[in-house]
Amino acid sequence: MKQLESKIMELNAKLPALPEKAKAVIAKWLWAGALVSVVIYIIGIVTILSIGALTNLLLFSAGLGLASVRLWIMIITGVIGMGIALIAELFAIKPLKQRLYKGWYIAFCVVCFQLIFSLIYDITSNTFSRIFSDILSFAVSMYLLAQTREYFIEE
């Protein structure tokens, strides 16, 4: 991950920089974004499991057992990805609030994991049209994180 971080930082140095005030505001409130993400992940996990259970019941009762198995594979990949991101974001909140590099690095890893699990979900659910938006979301998140890196100190 450190190699990826150095490559991202190297690439980011070639991109136009945000104004200093914007970087400072993003760095100051990044912990709040992580907190909002935690809430969204919890709601998402509960929603996915609830809708998945109902849909699985309907598919299975309609005699479409194979479709229900495929559905559960999609649900499991989505929930595992969200669960890992949720736990990591929980660990990142306090260090982000204290503007420690540790918190920034956890947020960096979460963005990487989100891309991986989003791509796995897209492939298992045959929604290849979402791959571009996943990569774009990753690029924007990495750009914003790289722009704020200087505000986080190492212990």
TAWOMO-V779200 format. One line per field, one symbol per residue. psi: psi as a letter, one per 40 degrees, with the letter a starting at -180 (. if undefined). burial: 1 if it has 9 or more other C-alpha atoms within 8 Angstrom, else 0. A space follows every 10 residues. Layout:
BEGIN
psi->???
burial->???
END
This chain:
BEGIN
psi->dddddddddd dddeihiiid dddddddded dddddddddd dddddddddd dddddddddd deegdddddd dddddddddd dddddddddd dddddddefi dddddddddd dddddddddd ddddefgede dddddddddd dddddddede ehii.
burial->0000000110 0100000000 0011011111 1001101100 1101100110 0100111011 0001000100 1111101110 1110110111 1111111011 1111011111 1111101111 1111001000 1001100100 1111111110 01000
END
